[in-house]
Amino acid sequence: MSSIDYSSKIPNNVNLAEDRTLQRALEQWQPNYLSWWNDMGPDGSHGFDVYLRTATSVDPQGWAQFGYVKMPEYRWGIFLNPAEAGRKIHFGDHLGEDAWQDVPGEHRANLRRIIVTQGDTEPASVEQQRHLGLTAPSLYDLRNLFQVNVEEGRHLWAMVYLLHKYFGRDGREEGEALLERRSGQQDNPRILQAFNEPTPDWLSFFMFTYFTDRDGKFQLCALAESAFDPLARTTRFMLTEEAHHMFVGESGVSRVIQRTCQVMNELRTDDPAKLRAAGVIDLPTLQRYLNFHFSVTIDLFGADQSSNAAIFYSSGLKGRFEEGKRGDDHQLRGDAYRILQLRDGRLVEEEVPMLNALNEVLRDDYITDSVGGVSRWNKVIEKAGIDFRLKTPHKAFHRNIGSLAGIKVAPDGRVIDEQEWNAHVAEWLPTESDRAFVASLMGRVIEPGKYANWIAPPMVGINRQPIDFEYVRFN
């Protein structure tokens, strides 16, 4: 059992006590982290007792315990999956060599960049979500928000540990910078644009945790293949926590749909105006929110052709999703991949070297996975007997990265002109009035067992607790 030492100031399973220099550096960073949490963590929540899950070991079974914790006292720390004896590099130019236990000098800059970019997303999402607790639709949902928040904080610790241990002074400076940037701030924003978008309401939060945290899953899976073994071990454990974040998103949207369908059947109408008057979110509005969050998220994978992606793969820094399950030579030097390009006003597929298209490979894997969850949402609508289906838009829709950036494309994949886009964009993306309506539903519900009118209760509670359990205690 790979247990975690909770007797230390910084809980860890990396024998931190044996590395006094690193321990002192992280203990100097810790007060700055807590200051950031107090300033930018969940608004007004510091005195609450929250029923949270805390890691006690990194084993696949029984790795967490549940109990009431005040969030500023949550035991953030450094947890890596157990080392795999004799682990080999299984892709790229170093295929078959021993995995690296330290950073090769020639890959130092690129590895640091990868770790900093991943690390920057973690506090960013906490900042984006910091006001949501003030409008929670139930104690159950409030607790889930707080669980996501503390785990994003721990994922920041995971990346800062790597920066401090393996990158010296540069790493320490990057660790400080992670606490200085702010989501949406004009002068010092977060690195990736999706993490500067506001998360103003709970429908946005559920869409974010479904779509954008799913991007996190795919990026972490690609990094879990890394030849740099400490990064691979770190991200493997992060994935166990990321699963809950996606559950919050998928089940949250599903419960919104369930409540809307219930009211549609009670009122025998699909008229958005009547449904809004009844205090639920109509299905066309849900589709517009889906279109927005899906399109913003697939931009996170980067340009469809990228020399950096080729370098990261060939160097062994970042693999593909489920690299070990693929039947090719894991070097890809002669392989091709089809990407979309605009030619003579039409989208056409063109073959390019796969090494340069690895962002697109990961994006396509992500899209396949995302569609699966949307089909489960559609089963809720189908079960209610309603003739409406949600769809992920075409991957060229509303893109701002790569060769598809700025091209006007309808959700069905048709290339259109500016005039047609302007005529229909209010049908495809959330409008100011959509956002204002959703915001108008956001009233705080904190009585155990009570749920806001616009969302259905969950089928089961957290850790087999009843749905009227007191997940958050206000002191």
N, C-alpha and C positions, 0 to 999 in steps of 0.2 A: 504494500500500500504506500503510495507516494503522498504522505501527509504534509500538512502545512503547519509551520511553527508559528503559533499564535502568541507565544511568550515574548517574541521580539517586538520592538517598536514598529517595525515594518514586517507584517506577516509575509512569509516566503517559503518556498521549497527549493531554494538555490544556494543554501548554506551561506547566506549573506554575512553571518557572524564571522566567517573565516576570511572575509575580504574587508578589512577595516577601512581601507581608503574608499571603496565603493559605498560601504555602509554610511560613512560620514557624509559623502556627497549626496546620497539619497535622503539622509536625515536633514540636510540643509534644504533640499528641494521640497520636502514634505510640508513645512509651514507655508510655503508659497502656494502649494497645491490647495491646502485647506483655506487659505485666504481667497484663492480663486473660487473655490466651492461656495464659501460664504457670500461672495459677491455675485456669482453667476450661476450657482446651483438653483434648485427649485425654490421659487419665490415663497418666502414666508413659512418655510417648512422645517426649520432647523430644530424646533422643539417637539416635533411629532414622533410618536413611537410607531414605527412602520413594520409590518409583518414581512420581513425580507428573507431572501435566500442568500446564504453566505457559503462560499466554498470552504470545505474542511479537508478535502484531498482532491487530487486530480485524476482519480480513478474513474473509469466510465460509469460504474455503479456507485450509488450512495455518496456522490461527491459534494453534496450540499446539505446544509441544515437550515431549518426555518425557525424564526423567532423575532421578537420585537426588538428593533434597533432604532436609535436616533441616527439619522443619516450622517451628520458630521462625525459620528463615532463609528461609522461603518469601517470594518477592518479591510481597507484597501491594501493590496499587496502585490507580490510578484510570484506568479504561478506558471510553471512550464510543465508540459507533458513530460513523463519520464523519458530519459534518453534511450534510444534504440541501439543496442550494441552492434557495432560493425556497420552502421548505416552508410549506404553508398549513394552517390549522386546518380540520379536515374534519368537525366535528360541533359541536352546541351553538349557543348564541346568537352566537358569534363565527365561525361557519362562513364560510370564504372569506378571512378575514383572515390576515395573516402570523403564523406561529408566534412565540411569545414567547421572546426570548433572556434575559429577566430576569423577575423575579416581579412581576406587577402588585400594587399595594398592597392592592387590595380582595380579592385571593385569597391573600394572604400566610399568614394563619392556617390556612386549609384545606389549602394545599399543604404547609405545615410538618407539619401533623397526618398527612397521607397519607405523607409521607416518613419521619417518625418511626415510624409504625406498621409500615411495611414494613421499616425498618431494625431494629426491635426483634426481628423474627422471626429474623434471621440469627444473632446470637450466642446467642439462645435455643435454637436447634436444636443448636448445638455443645455447649451446657451439658447439654441433655437426653441427648446421646449420649456424654458424655465418658468413661464407664466401659466402653463396649461393647468397646473394644479389648482388654480383659482377658479377654474370652470369645469372641474371633473364631473362626469355624468354619474359617478357612483364611487363608493369606497373601494370596490374591486378594481375599477379602472385607475383610481388614484394610486393604489398600491402598485399596479403594473407599470404605471408611468415612473414611479420612484425606483422600482427594480431596474427598469431600463436605464435610468439615470445613473444609479450607483455602479452598474456594470460598465457603462460607457466610461465612467471615471476610472474603473479598474483597468480597462483596456488602454487608457492613457498611461497608467502606471506601467503596463506591460511594455509599451514602446519606449518610455523614458528609461526603464531599466536597461534595455538594449543600447540606447544612446549613451548612457552613463558608463556602462561596463565596457563597451567595445569601441567607443569613438572619442574617448578622452575629453579634452577641453572643448573641441567642436561639439561633441555630443551634449556636454553640460549646457553650452550656450543654446543649442537647439531645444533642449528640455525647458529652459527658461522661456524661450520664444513661444513654445506651445501654450504657455499660460498668459502670454501677452496679446496674442491675436484675439479678435472678437468676431463672432458671427455677425455679418451684415454691417460691420463698421467700415466706413468709407476709407479711412486712413490706414487701417491695419486689419484687413479682412482675413477670413479663413482661406486656405489655399484653393479649395475646389468650390466652384460657384454654387452647386446644389446645397452646400453647407452655409451659404450666406442668405438663402431664401428663408423668409419667416415661416414659422409653424404656428399660425394664429389660432387654430381651432382644433378640435379633436378629430374631425374628419381628416384634416391635413395630417395629424399625428398618426392616425391609423394607416393612411396611404403611405406616409413616410416610412413607418416601421415595416410595412409590407414590401414596398418597392425599394426604398433606399437602403434599408438594412439588409435587404437581399443582395444588393450590390456588395455590401460589406461581406456577406457570406462568400461570394464568388472571388472577391479580392483576397480574402483570408485563405480560401482553399488554394488559390494560386500560390500564395506565399508559403503555405504549409508544405509545398513541394520543394522549397528552396534548398539549395546546396549549403547555405549558411544554417547550420543545425539549430542554434539558439532561436533564430527567427522562426524556423519551421515548428519547433516545439512550443514556442509562445503562441503562435497563431492557431495551432491545433486546439489548445485549451480555450482560447477565445471563442472558437466556433461552438463549443458546448454552451456558452452563454448567449451567443448570437441567436441561437435557435429560439429562445424565449422571445426575443425582440420581434422576430418574424411572426411568431404565434400571436403576439399582441396585435399586430397589424392585420393578419388574415382573419382572426376571430372577431376583431373589432369591426371591420368592414362587414363581415358576415352578419353580425348582430344588428348593424344599421339597416342592412338590406332586409333582414327578417322583420324588423319592426315596421319598415315602410310597406312591405308586402302585406303585413297584417292589417294595416290601416287602409291600404288599397282595397282589400277584400271587404273590410267592414263598411267602407263608404261606397264600394262598387264604382270606383273611378280610377283613372290613370292621369287625370288632369293635374299637372304640377301645381297650379295655383290653389286648387282645393286641398291637395296634400300638404302644401306649405301652410295653408291656413289651419290644418289639423296638427301642425307642429312636427312633421317628419320631413326627411330629405328625399325628394323625388328622385327616381332612377336616372333621368337624363342629367341631373346635377351630379350624381355619383359618377356617371360616365365622364363628365367633363373633368372632374377631379382626378379620375383614373388617368385620363389622357395627359393631363399636366404632369403628374408625378412620375408616370412611366417615361415620358419623353425627357424630362429633366434628368432622371436617373440613368437612362442609357447613354446620355452624354458623358457620364462619369467614367465610362470605360475608355474615353480618349478617342483620338483620331483613328479612322479605319485603317490607315496605313501609318506605321510608326517605326522609325529606325530604332528608337529607344526600346520598344517592345521586343524587337529582334535581338538587341544587345542584351537585354535582361534575360531572355530565354537562353540564348547561346552561352551566356556567361554562367548560367545555372542559378541566377538570382530569383527568378519568378517563373514557375511552370504554368501549365494549363490546368483548368478544372479537371480533377480526377485524372491526372497525368498517367498514373499507373495502370488505368483501365484501357488506355488507348493502344491500338495494335500496330502503330507505325514504328519508325526507328528512333523516335524521341530526339531527333536532331533536325529533321525537316528541311535539309538543305535543298532538296530538289522538289519539294512539295508545293502545291498551289492551293489557293483558296479564292472563292468567288465573293467579291464585294460589289456594292451598288455604286454606280456612277451616273451622273446626268449627261446624256448625249442627245443632242438635237431635240431638247425639250422632253425627253423621256428618260425614265430610270431603267438602266440596263445592268446586267451582271457582267463583270469582267474578272478574269483570272489574274491574280497577282501572287508573288511569292508568299507562301504561308508565314514565313518568319516575320515578314513585314505586316501581316494581317492578324497578328495574335490578339490585338485588342478586339478586333471584330469577331474572332473565334470565341472569346470570353463573353462578348456581348450577346452573341447568338445562343450560347449555352444559357445565359441569364434569361433571355427572352423565352426560351422553351420552358424553363422552370417557372417563370412568372405566369405564363399562360395556364399552367396547371392550377394555380390558386384561383385565377379568375374563373376557370371552369367549375371549381367548387362553389364559388359565389353564385354562379348561374344555376347550380342545382337547388339552391335555396329559393331562387325565383321560380324555377320550374316546379318545385314541390308545392309552391303556393298557387300554381295554376295560372301564372301571369305570362303573357306573351311579350317578353322583353329579354334581351340578352346583352350583358356587358361584353365588351371586346377590347383587347389591347390594340391601340392604333398601329398603323404601319410604322416600321422603324425609321422611315425618313420623315415622319411627321414631327414638326416643331423642334428641329434639331439645330444646335448652335455649335457643334464641334465636328471637325473633319470635312470630308468632301460634300457632305449633305447640308452643311451649315447654311442657313439662310434661304434654302430652296423652299418655295411654297408648295407643300404637299398636303392633300386632304387625308383624313384618317384612313381612308380606303386605299391610299397609295397613289392616287392620281396627282400628277404634277399640274398645278393650277397657277393662274396669274394673280397678281396683287389684288385686283378688283374682286375676284371670286373669294380670295382669302378674307378680305375685309368684310365681304358680305356674309360670310358664314362663321367667322372665328368665334363669335359669341355662342354658336351651337356646339363648338368643339372644345373650348377652353373656359375655365371658370371666369365669369364676369365679376365686376365690382359688386353688382347686385346679388350674384350668387354668394359671394364671400360675406356680404353684409347679412344675408338671410341666415347662412350657417352660423355666423357669429351671434345672431339674435337668439339662437337656440341654446347657446352655451351658458347655462346657469348651473351653479355648483349644487350637487346633490351629495350630501355626506351622512345621511341617516342610514345605518346598516340595513341592507336588504332593499333599499329604494334605488330606483334607476330613472334617469331622465327619460322624458316621453319619447325622444327620438331614437332610442337604442333599446334593444331587447336585453334581458339579463343573460348571463352565460349559462350554459348547460350544467357546468360543474364549477366548483370553486378551486382556488389555488391550494395545492397540497392536500386535496380531498376535503377541504373545509367547506361548510355550507355557504351558499351565495349570500346569506345575510350575516356572514362573519364580520367582526369588527377589524377589518384589515389595517386601518389607520386609527390610532388613538390621539386625539388632540389634547395637549396638556396646557 
